[in-house]
Amino acid sequence: MQALRVGLTGGIGCGKSTVAECLQTHGVCVIDTDAISRALTAAGGRAIPLLRAHFGPACIDAQGAMDRSRMRELVFHDPRAKQVLENFLHPMITEEAEAQAAASQAPLLVFDVPLLIETGHWRHRFHRIIVVDCDEATQIERVAHRPGWNKDLAAQVLRQQSSRRMRQACADMLIANQDVNLTGLKHLVSVAVEQLRSWACETMLPLSA
């Protein structure tokens, strides 16, 4: 039987990465596209020559990795640069994610995709979509406490992502990470895992082309 393929997403600061970690504690196979992206853009990563060719040596830090802060600033202010970056980086990420999926024998595969809703090309690859959700004020507050971030920068990123309503509309399952502590979130994830396993036991229809 075909593995159940589930997309996991959520806006910045919603707690998606924490949910992914909780899923792994239940033995769920999680394919982390953000980790793949970091590997591709690390020193010696496959994307580094393309980054240097398209954006110049200023986008590479002293260690030979992509300068994430500089690149974030660039794509915020130049939509064309954002498109160029996505055009060569996203296919690499997808290729590696699918390679990891093909190597797995698990009946349930969860793909952690931060921009699942925004990038569109991911949706047809999944049978179900999980959205980790909270309000925008909570997102901004959480992100502002990260090193190198502040509330203005967090709000700027939020404006470039899909709206909360759009993410909710795409969800087959919603995990409400609002006003819950880590213990409460772990409980919500354990309930979600039971539903995922139930879905995985069903005969799945083929994915759309």
Sequence and secondary structure as in RCSB ss.txt:
>XXXX:A:sequence
MQALRVGLTGGIGCGKSTVAECLQTHGVCVIDTDAISRALTAAGGRAIPLLRAHFGPACIDAQGAMDRSRMRELV
FHDPRAKQVLENFLHPMITEEAEAQAAASQAPLLVFDVPLLIETGHWRHRFHRIIVVDCDEATQIERVAHRPGWN
KDLAAQVLRQQSSRRMRQACADMLIANQDVNLTGLKHLVSVAVEQLRSWACETMLPLSA
>XXXX:A:secstr
   EEEEEE  TTS HHHHHHHHHHTT EEEEHHHHHHHHTSTT TTHHHHHHHH GGGB TTSSB HHHHHHHH
HH HHHHHHHHHHHHHHHHHHHHHHHHH   SEEEEE TTHHHH TTGGG SEEEEEE  HHHHHHHHHTSTT  
HHHHHHHHHHS  HHHHHHH SEEEE SS  HHHHHHHHHHHHHHHHHHHTS       
